[in-house]
Amino acid sequence: MDVLRPTLIRIGGRVYRKNLIQEQAYQHEEEEEDFCAGPGDCADEPCDAFVVEETEKGFQCRVEVPSPLYKYIIGKKGETKKKLETETRTSISIPKPGVEGEIVITGQHRSGVISARTRIDVLLDSFRKKQPFTHFLSFALNQPAIQEKFLQFKEEVLEKCSKDHGVSSSLFQNPAKLHLTLGTLVLLNEQEIQKACDLLQRCKEDFVDQIAGGKPLTVEVAGVEYMNDDPAMMDVLYAKVHMKDGSDRLQVIADQLVERFVASGLMLKEWDRVKLHATVMNTLFRKDPSAEERNNTMAGKSSFKERESFNGRNILKLFENFYFGEVQLDAVHLSQRFSSDASGYYATSGRLTFS
């Protein structure tokens, strides 16, 4: 890393610089990182991003942290916590592992408490980005008519293209889980899941009802396209979707939902616009039928090396305009990764309905 051009992180409208410290990794975790505020000392900044209470013994600040992230504040043998306490002259109380609660920072000086809280926020932001996603916003495309056409597509592809390099039945999506992914989320406890559900309902009231008109959106699933540059080395083949009336209402709803979730801090911004696509073949399914493709180039690097691409030239030639059918989209689901409900679709933690 260029020390004159450190990585900048935005949290709560502020910009912080991240200074990397090489330390021995612990429990198969990533290397530890140390952070300080920038461009000035956070102790000199007014505390407007969080509440610092005055007590009989000084000052304290409480921060809600999901229990899976406690270990990043504690560090190997408690070293990160000790360093934070020493450098900010504070005491940091952390709940027991697995017990949801608040981290409480106390100190005799307000500036020290602010400094400790700021460093903790930056640490949490960094390590949260490294967590595998747990949920995603989706439109379900698994209506019976679509599933039937998808199975026909699968049967015909295997009949006509099974001799092409890498093509096999293991590549195909589970028809019960056909969907459009709008964006992924890392929700680490029930409070965060509820926060996402509440935001979905606010989105319904603020703009979705107006755009959808209180009715389901009629969408056609037709044609296939691939993700990468070379059709002879495909990793993902997807079905294209469009509004039957030719409008862009589905795209507008998707983009505005993601914009709201990014602004709330529940989702990372990855693209300028949501790429609406329904995965039908994916090389990740070869080894893991429940795999989900995250729309993140960094997240895909390690898995990319292990993937065996397939030659999709003939599939494109023969099925470029394959018609999967028409579907009524009436809800946005907060879907839980690696799960199934009674219908075979992903278990839903919450939903936004159009009607």
N, C-alpha and C positions, 0 to 999 in steps of 0.2 A: 504494500500500500504506500502511496506517495504521502508522506507526512505533511506536506504542504497542501495537499488536496484530500483531506479526510472525507469519509463517507458522511453525508448529512442525513439526518432523520427528522421528519416532521411529526410532532406530537402536540395535539391541542393548540394548533396555530403557532407553535414555536419551532425553531430550528435548532437541533443539537448536532454536535460532531461526535463521531464514534472513533475511539482510539483502541486499536487492537493490541491485546497483550497475549503473547504466546505462553500458554500454561499447559500442563499435562492434562489431557482429557480424563474425565472421570465417568465411570459407569456407562461407557460407550456413548457419552454425550459429546457435543461439539466443544471446541476449545472455548474457554471462558473469555469474556470480553469485559472491558472496563470502559465506562463512559463518563464524560463530563459535559456540562452545558456549553453552548456557544451561541453567538460569538463572544459573550462576556461571561463572567462568573454568575451562576444562577443565584447565588446568595444576594447579589445586588439587584435582582429583578423583583418587581412586585408579585406577590402570590395571588394571581387572579385565576389560575387554572384549577385550584383545589382549595379546600378549607383547612386552615391551620387554627386550632383552638388554643386559647390561653388557659393554662391550669395553674393550680397552686404551686406546682414545682417547675413550671416553665411553659412549654408548648407541646402540642401533639397533633398528629395528622393520621387519619385512617384511610386505608386504600383497600378496596375489594379486589382480591386476587383469587382466581380459580386454584384449587389445591394442586393440580398437576404442575403448576408453575412455581410452587414454593421452592423446589430444589435449586432453581436458577438464582434465587435470592440468597439461599443458604450457601451454595457452593461446596466444593470438595472439603470435607471435614470442617465445614462452617467458615471457610476462609473468606468467601465473598461477603458474607454478613459481617464478619469481624472487621474487614477492611472498610466497609461502608460506615460502620459505627465509629471506627477510629478516626477516619478522615472527616466525618461530619459532626463528630462529638455528639452522637445520638445513641439511643437504645432502640433496637428494632425487635418487636415481639411478633413471632410468626406462629400461627396455629399448628397443631400436630399434623403430620402427614395424613392426607385423606379426609381431614376435617375441614369443611368449608367455613370460611370466616374472613375476618379482616386482618391485615397486617397493620400494626400500630407503631408509629414512629414517635418517640418522645425525646425531648432535649431541652436544655436550659435556654438555648438561643433559637429564636424564630428562623434565622438564616440557615442554621444547621439542619433544622427539620425540613425546610424547603429544599435544601441541597440533597438530602437523603431521599426525599420523595421524588425529586426530579430524576435522580440516578436510577431509582427503582423503576420508574415509568419507562425510561429508555431501555433498561435491561429487559423488562417484560415485553416491550414492543419488539425488540430484536428476536427474542427467543420464541415469541408467539408466531412470528413469521416462519419459523422452522418446524412448527408442528404440522403433522399431516391434517388435511381438512377433515372435518367430522360431518358436515352437513352441506347441502347445496340447494339453491332455488331451482325448481324445475317445473316444466309443463309435462304432464303425462300424455304419452302417445300410444298407450297400450290398449286402446279400444279393440274389441274383438275383430272388427273388419280390417283394421290396420295389421293386427297380429296375423290374420289369415293371409293377407297379401305379402307380409314379410316372410312367412314360412314358404310361400310360393317362390319368392325371390331367392331364398336360401336354397331351395330344392333345385331350381333351374341353374343357379350359379354352380353348384356342386356337380350337376349333370353335365354342364357344358365347359366348365373351366377348372375342374379338379386336377387336371394334369399340369396346370400352370404352376410355376414355382411358388411354394409356400402356401397355396390355397388349401384350406381344410375346414371341416365343420367347426373346429374349435375357435375359429376367428369370429363367429357370428354372435351378435348380441342376444341376450335372453329376450324373447319377444314380449314377455310380461313386464320388462323393464325399459321398453323403448321410451325415450324422453328427449326433451330439450333442456340442456343445462344453461342457466343464466349466469351463475357465478357460485363460487365455493366459499364456505365459511369455516372458521375454527371456533366452535362453541364448546367450552370445556366444563360447564356446569349448568344446572337447571336455571340459574338466574340469567345466564347469557342466552340460553334457548328462549326463555320467556321474553327477553329484550328483543330478540329477533322476531318473535311472534307479534309482539306489540307494534313493532315498526311496520310489519306487513299490513296490519289493520290500519295504521295511519296512512300508509300508501294508498290503500283502497279508498279511504275517505278523501284524500288530498287530490288524487289524479286518476286512479284506475277506473273508478266508476264512471267518471266523465268520458274517458277515452273509449271504454268498452260499451258504454250506454246501458249498463245493467244486463247485458246479454252475452252468451258465449261467443267466442270468436271462431268463425268457420275458416279452417285452415286446410290447405291441400298439401299432402306429402308426395312429392313427385321428383324424379330424377336423382342421380347420384353424383357425387364429386369427391375428390380426395384431398388430403391435407398437405402433403409434402410436394416437392418439385418433380419427382420422377415417377410416372405411373407404373414403371417396371419394379419400383421398390416402395410400395405403399405400406404405411403403418395403420392409417385410419381411412376408412371409406364411410361416407355419411350420406344420408338422404336429405334433400333440400326441402325447405318448407316456405310457403308463402300464403298470404291472405287470399281467400277466394275472390273477394271483391276488389283486389288489386291495391288496396290501401296499405299504409305502413304502420297500422295501429299496433300490431304485434311487436314490431321492432321498437316503436316508441315506448310501449309499456315496459319491455325488457330493459331498454337503455335507462329509463327513468328509475326503475326499481334498483338497478345496480348503482346508479348515481347516488341514490338515497342511502343504500347500505354501505357504500364506500365512505360517504360523508359521516356516517354514524360511527365509523371505525370497526364495523363488524365484517367488512369485506375489503380485500386489497384491490386496487385498481390495476387491471392487467391490459385492457384494450380500450380504445376510444369508443368502440361500439361492440355490442354483444354479437357474436357470430352464431346465428340461429342454425343449428344443425342437429340431426338425429343420427348418432353413430349406429351403423349397421354391421360393420366389420372392424375389428381392432386387434392388432397383434399382441396387445397386453392380455387379451382373453386366452391366449394360448396356454399360459401357465396359471392364470388366475381368472376364472369366469366372472368373479365379482369385482374385478378391477374397474376403477374409474379414472378417466383421463382428466387430470387437472389442467386448466387453461393457464399453464405457467411453464415457461421454458426452463426455468431453474429446477422445478420439481420433476421435470421429465428427463433430465440429463442422465441420471443413474440408470433409470429403467430403459432408456433408449438403447444403451449399449447391449442390453440383454435381449432385445427384440429381434425377431426374425421377420424381415419384411416379406411381402408377397407381390408377385407380378399381377397387377390389376389391369393391364392393357385390354385384355379380352373382355373383362367384366365391364369396363367403361364402354367399349365398342358395342357390346350386346345389350347392356342395361342402362345406358346413359339417360334414357327417358322413362325408366320403369315407374309405373304409377302405383303408389302404395295406398292411396285412398284419401278420403276426406274425413276430417275429425273436428269435433266441437271442443274447443278449449274453454273450460269454465272455471279454472282455478290455477293458482300458482302454489306449489307445494314447498314447504320447508322440509326437504327429504333428508333422511338419516342414512349416511353411508353404511355399506355392509349390512343391510337389513332388508326384510321383506314383510309385507302385510298379507292379509288373507287372499288378496287378488294376485299376489306375486310381485306387486310393485314395491318400491321402497317404502318403508314405514314413514309416516308423516308426523312431524313434531308440531306442525301448524300449517295453516293454509289461508290463502286470500281467495275468496270466491267472487265471481263476476256478477252473479245474480242476487 
